[in-house]
Amino acid sequence: MTVSNTVFRKAALEESETVASIARKSRAHFLPYLPDLHSFEEDKGFYRDRVFSECDVWVAVESQKLVGFCAFKEGWIEHLYLLPMHVGKTLGQVLLNKAKESHSFLQLWVFQENRRAINFYERNGFSKVRETDGTSNEEKYPDALYEWHSQPHDG
């Protein structure tokens, strides 16, 4: 559980294809029950044109290879994915902390069946706000909204 040989840095736009590939591999491994709604070409365009233009994207790099990333913007964690063999090494926590360092309030959506991610976010101070039946998300799969505040709040 060391991160000593991992470099964390802001991603470059040229890395958007690799970031899209990490998201795709991670979703296929950890969320096999979700429909595969987009081609890899569509994913690459989405990350290049939308995620990289709207979010700060931080990557975890081991041996000069991207192994995970977190994309966040004001108030939101949009994406946090690691290649499956790199999960459980605290890399996700370091990436999540990059977002926490920049924002005092963050929200994120997570699929209700994704217990591993839910446990991770709850261990890192996120609390469930509400659950939905999934009718509002693209996958049409039940999800939950979580939030984190840098300071305890009443309420």
Phi and psi in degrees as GROMACS dihedral restraints (atoms count N, CA, C in turn):
[ dihedral_restraints ]
;  ai    aj    ak    al  type     phi  dphi    fc
    3     4     5     6     1  -108.1    20    10
    4     5     6     7     1   150.4    20    10
    6     7     8     9     1  -120.2    20    10
    7     8     9    10     1    14.0    20    10
    9    10    11    12     1   -65.0    20    10
   10    11    12    13     1   -29.9    20    10
   12    13    14    15     1   -97.8    20    10
   13    14    15    16     1    14.2    20    10
   15    16    17    18     1  -109.2    20    10
   16    17    18    19     1   135.2    20    10
   18    19    20    21     1  -103.6    20    10
   19    20    21    22     1   134.1    20    10
   21    22    23    24     1  -113.9    20    10
   22    23    24    25     1   127.3    20    10
   24    25    26    27     1  -155.1    20    10
   25    26    27    28     1   167.0    20    10
   27    28    29    30     1   -69.3    20    10
   28    29    30    31     1   139.8    20    10
   30    31    32    33     1   -78.6    20    10
   31    32    33    34     1   151.6    20    10
   33    34    35    36     1   -97.2    20    10
   34    35    36    37     1   149.0    20    10
   36    37    38    39     1   -53.2    20    10
   37    38    39    40     1   -35.8    20    10
   39    40    41    42     1   -62.8    20    10
   40    41    42    43     1   -15.3    20    10
   42    43    44    45     1   -91.8    20    10
   43    44    45    46     1     3.7    20    10
   45    46    47    48     1   -61.3    20    10
   46    47    48    49     1   -34.2    20    10
   48    49    50    51     1   -66.4    20    10
   49    50    51    52     1   -41.0    20    10
   51    52    53    54     1   -65.6    20    10
   52    53    54    55     1   -41.0    20    10
   54    55    56    57     1   -60.5    20    10
   55    56    57    58     1   -45.2    20    10
   57    58    59    60     1   -60.7    20    10
   58    59    60    61     1   -38.7    20    10
   60    61    62    63     1   -65.6    20    10
   61    62    63    64     1   -40.8    20    10
   63    64    65    66     1   -62.2    20    10
   64    65    66    67     1   -45.9    20    10
   66    67    68    69     1   -59.8    20    10
   67    68    69    70     1   -44.9    20    10
   69    70    71    72     1   -63.4    20    10
   70    71    72    73     1   -46.1    20    10
   72    73    74    75     1   -65.1    20    10
   73    74    75    76     1   -41.9    20    10
   75    76    77    78     1   -65.7    20    10
   76    77    78    79     1   -45.1    20    10
   78    79    80    81     1   -61.5    20    10
   79    80    81    82     1   -43.0    20    10
   81    82    83    84     1   -62.3    20    10
   82    83    84    85     1   -37.9    20    10
   84    85    86    87     1   -76.6    20    10
   85    86    87    88     1   -50.3    20    10
   87    88    89    90     1   -92.0    20    10
   88    89    90    91     1   -20.0    20    10
   90    91    92    93     1  -128.1    20    10
   91    92    93    94     1    52.9    20    10
   93    94    95    96     1   -65.5    20    10
   94    95    96    97     1   -16.3    20    10
   96    97    98    99     1   -78.9    20    10
   97    98    99   100     1   -13.3    20    10
   99   100   101   102     1   -80.7    20    10
  100   101   102   103     1   145.6    20    10
  102   103   104   105     1   -68.0    20    10
  103   104   105   106     1   146.4    20    10
  105   106   107   108     1   -91.6    20    10
  106   107   108   109     1    95.3    20    10
  108   109   110   111     1   -87.8    20    10
  109   110   111   112     1   -16.7    20    10
  111   112   113   114     1  -133.0    20    10
  112   113   114   115     1   150.0    20    10
  114   115   116   117     1   -75.9    20    10
  115   116   117   118     1   164.9    20    10
  117   118   119   120     1   -61.6    20    10
  118   119   120   121     1   -36.9    20    10
  120   121   122   123     1   -59.8    20    10
  121   122   123   124     1   -42.9    20    10
  123   124   125   126     1   -65.3    20    10
  124   125   126   127     1   -41.3    20    10
  126   127   128   129     1   -60.1    20    10
  127   128   129   130     1   -44.6    20    10
  129   130   131   132     1   -59.9    20    10
  130   131   132   133     1   -43.5    20    10
  132   133   134   135     1   -63.9    20    10
  133   134   135   136     1   -41.3    20    10
  135   136   137   138     1   -61.0    20    10
  136   137   138   139     1   -49.3    20    10
  138   139   140   141     1   -67.0    20    10
  139   140   141   142     1   -43.4    20    10
  141   142   143   144     1   -63.9    20    10
  142   143   144   145     1   -50.2    20    10
  144   145   146   147     1   -87.8    20    10
  145   146   147   148     1   -30.7    20    10
  147   148   149   150     1  -105.9    20    10
  148   149   150   151     1   -58.7    20    10
  150   151   152   153     1   -62.8    20    10
  151   152   153   154     1   -49.6    20    10
  153   154   155   156     1   -69.2    20    10
  154   155   156   157     1   -23.6    20    10
  156   157   158   159     1   -85.7    20    10
  157   158   159   160     1   -25.4    20    10
  159   160   161   162     1  -103.2    20    10
  160   161   162   163     1   -16.8    20    10
  162   163   164   165     1  -126.5    20    10
  163   164   165   166     1   158.9    20    10
  165   166   167   168     1   -82.4    20    10
  166   167   168   169     1   130.3    20    10
  168   169   170   171     1  -119.6    20    10
  169   170   171   172     1   118.1    20    10
  171   172   173   174     1  -109.1    20    10
  172   173   174   175     1   142.4    20    10
  174   175   176   177     1  -122.2    20    10
  175   176   177   178     1   154.4    20    10
  177   178   179   180     1  -105.2    20    10
  178   179   180   181     1   128.4    20    10
  180   181   182   183     1  -124.0    20    10
  181   182   183   184     1   126.4    20    10
  183   184   185   186     1  -124.9    20    10
  184   185   186   187     1   130.0    20    10
  186   187   188   189     1    49.9    20    10
  187   188   189   190     1    44.0    20    10
  189   190   191   192     1    63.4    20    10
  190   191   192   193     1    20.5    20    10
  192   193   194   195     1  -121.1    20    10
  193   194   195   196     1   130.9    20    10
  195   196   197   198     1   -68.9    20    10
  196   197   198   199     1   129.3    20    10
  198   199   200   201     1  -121.9    20    10
  199   200   201   202     1    -7.4    20    10
  201   202   203   204     1  -173.9    20    10
  202   203   204   205     1   167.5    20    10
  204   205   206   207     1  -158.4    20    10
  205   206   207   208     1   159.9    20    10
  207   208   209   210     1  -134.3    20    10
  208   209   210   211     1   127.3    20    10
  210   211   212   213     1  -112.7    20    10
  211   212   213   214     1   123.9    20    10
  213   214   215   216     1  -142.9    20    10
  214   215   216   217     1   158.3    20    10
  216   217   218   219     1  -146.1    20    10
  217   218   219   220     1   178.9    20    10
  219   220   221   222     1   -48.6    20    10
  220   221   222   223     1   114.5    20    10
  222   223   224   225     1    82.9    20    10
  223   224   225   226     1    -4.5    20    10
  225   226   227   228     1  -140.5    20    10
  226   227   228   229     1   138.5    20    10
  228   229   230   231     1   -94.7    20    10
  229   230   231   232     1   112.8    20    10
  231   232   233   234     1   -86.3    20    10
  232   233   234   235     1   -40.6    20    10
  234   235   236   237     1  -150.9    20    10
  235   236   237   238     1   139.0    20    10
  237   238   239   240     1  -144.6    20    10
  238   239   240   241     1   108.1    20    10
  240   241   242   243     1  -136.1    20    10
  241   242   243   244     1   143.4    20    10
  243   244   245   246     1  -127.8    20    10
  244   245   246   247     1   150.2    20    10
  246   247   248   249     1   -61.3    20    10
  247   248   249   250     1   141.1    20    10
  249   250   251   252     1   -50.1    20    10
  250   251   252   253     1   -40.6    20    10
  252   253   254   255     1   -72.7    20    10
  253   254   255   256     1    -4.8    20    10
  255   256   257   258     1  -108.1    20    10
  256   257   258   259     1     3.5    20    10
  258   259   260   261     1   -77.7    20    10
  259   260   261   262     1   143.2    20    10
  261   262   263   264     1    89.4    20    10
  262   263   264   265     1    11.6    20    10
  264   265   266   267     1  -112.0    20    10
  265   266   267   268     1    16.0    20    10
  267   268   269   270     1    72.3    20    10
  268   269   270   271     1     4.3    20    10
  270   271   272   273     1   -64.0    20    10
  271   272   273   274     1   -42.3    20    10
  273   274   275   276     1   -60.5    20    10
  274   275   276   277     1   -38.8    20    10
  276   277   278   279     1   -65.9    20    10
  277   278   279   280     1   -41.8    20    10
  279   280   281   282     1   -62.9    20    10
  280   281   282   283     1   -43.7    20    10
  282   283   284   285     1   -63.9    20    10
  283   284   285   286     1   -43.0    20    10
  285   286   287   288     1   -61.4    20    10
  286   287   288   289     1   -39.1    20    10
  288   289   290   291     1   -65.0    20    10
  289   290   291   292     1   -27.5    20    10
  291   292   293   294     1   -59.9    20    10
  292   293   294   295     1   -41.5    20    10
  294   295   296   297     1   -68.9    20    10
  295   296   297   298     1   -41.8    20    10
  297   298   299   300     1   -63.5    20    10
  298   299   300   301     1   -33.4    20    10
  300   301   302   303     1   -66.0    20    10
  301   302   303   304     1   -26.2    20    10
  303   304   305   306     1   -96.6    20    10
  304   305   306   307     1   -17.3    20    10
  306   307   308   309     1  -138.9    20    10
  307   308   309   310     1   143.0    20    10
  309   310   311   312     1   -92.5    20    10
  310   311   312   313     1    -9.2    20    10
  312   313   314   315     1  -144.2    20    10
  313   314   315   316     1   129.6    20    10
  315   316   317   318     1  -138.4    20    10
  316   317   318   319     1   144.1    20    10
  318   319   320   321     1  -125.0    20    10
  319   320   321   322     1   160.4    20    10
  321   322   323   324     1  -158.4    20    10
  322   323   324   325     1   156.4    20    10
  324   325   326   327     1  -105.7    20    10
  325   326   327   328     1   140.9    20    10
  327   328   329   330     1  -141.3    20    10
  328   329   330   331     1   141.9    20    10
  330   331   332   333     1   -69.9    20    10
  331   332   333   334     1   136.8    20    10
  333   334   335   336     1   -59.4    20    10
  334   335   336   337     1   -29.9    20    10
  336   337   338   339     1   -78.0    20    10
  337   338   339   340     1   -11.9    20    10
  339   340   341   342     1   -84.5    20    10
  340   341   342   343     1    69.2    20    10
  342   343   344   345     1   -61.1    20    10
  343   344   345   346     1   -36.6    20    10
  345   346   347   348     1   -61.3    20    10
  346   347   348   349     1   -45.5    20    10
  348   349   350   351     1   -67.0    20    10
  349   350   351   352     1   -41.7    20    10
  351   352   353   354     1   -60.0    20    10
  352   353   354   355     1   -46.1    20    10
  354   355   356   357     1   -60.4    20    10
  355   356   357   358     1   -41.8    20    10
  357   358   359   360     1   -60.1    20    10
  358   359   360   361     1   -49.4    20    10
  360   361   362   363     1   -66.5    20    10
  361   362   363   364     1   -39.4    20    10
  363   364   365   366     1   -65.2    20    10
  364   365   366   367     1   -39.4    20    10
  366   367   368   369     1   -62.4    20    10
  367   368   369   370     1   -26.2    20    10
  369   370   371   372     1  -100.4    20    10
  370   371   372   373     1    22.8    20    10
  372   373   374   375     1    90.6    20    10
  373   374   375   376     1     5.5    20    10
  375   376   377   378     1   -84.6    20    10
  376   377   378   379     1   145.3    20    10
  378   379   380   381     1  -123.8    20    10
  379   380   381   382     1   144.2    20    10
  381   382   383   384     1   -72.4    20    10
  382   383   384   385     1   132.9    20    10
  384   385   386   387     1   -98.4    20    10
  385   386   387   388     1   -46.2    20    10
  387   388   389   390     1  -164.2    20    10
  388   389   390   391     1   162.2    20    10
  390   391   392   393     1  -115.1    20    10
  391   392   393   394     1   152.4    20    10
  393   394   395   396     1  -129.2    20    10
  394   395   396   397     1   165.5    20    10
  396   397   398   399     1   -85.5    20    10
  397   398   399   400     1     0.1    20    10
  399   400   401   402     1    92.3    20    10
  400   401   402   403     1    -1.7    20    10
  402   403   404   405     1   -63.9    20    10
  403   404   405   406     1   -21.2    20    10
  405   406   407   408     1   -93.4    20    10
  406   407   408   409     1    -8.2    20    10
  408   409   410   411     1  -101.7    20    10
  409   410   411   412     1   160.4    20    10
  411   412   413   414     1   -62.0    20    10
  412   413   414   415     1   -34.6    20    10
  414   415   416   417     1   -80.7    20    10
  415   416   417   418     1   -15.1    20    10
  417   418   419   420     1    59.8    20    10
  418   419   420   421     1    43.4    20    10
  420   421   422   423     1  -127.1    20    10
  421   422   423   424     1   136.3    20    10
  423   424   425   426     1   -53.3    20    10
  424   425   426   427     1   132.5    20    10
  426   427   428   429     1  -134.5    20    10
  427   428   429   430     1   179.0    20    10
  429   430   431   432     1  -142.9    20    10
  430   431   432   433     1   144.8    20    10
  432   433   434   435     1   -96.9    20    10
  433   434   435   436     1   128.8    20    10
  435   436   437   438     1  -119.5    20    10
  436   437   438   439     1   154.3    20    10
  438   439   440   441     1  -143.0    20    10
  439   440   441   442     1   157.5    20    10
  441   442   443   444     1  -135.9    20    10
  442   443   444   445     1   140.1    20    10
  444   445   446   447     1  -123.6    20    10
  445   446   447   448     1   138.1    20    10
  447   448   449   450     1   -67.0    20    10
  448   449   450   451     1   -29.1    20    10
  450   451   452   453     1  -117.9    20    10
  451   452   453   454     1   142.8    20    10
  453   454   455   456     1   -58.0    20    10
  454   455   456   457     1   140.5    20    10
  456   457   458   459     1  -128.3    20    10
  457   458   459   460     1   156.0    20    10
  459   460   461   462     1   -87.8    20    10
  460   461   462   463     1   134.2    20    10
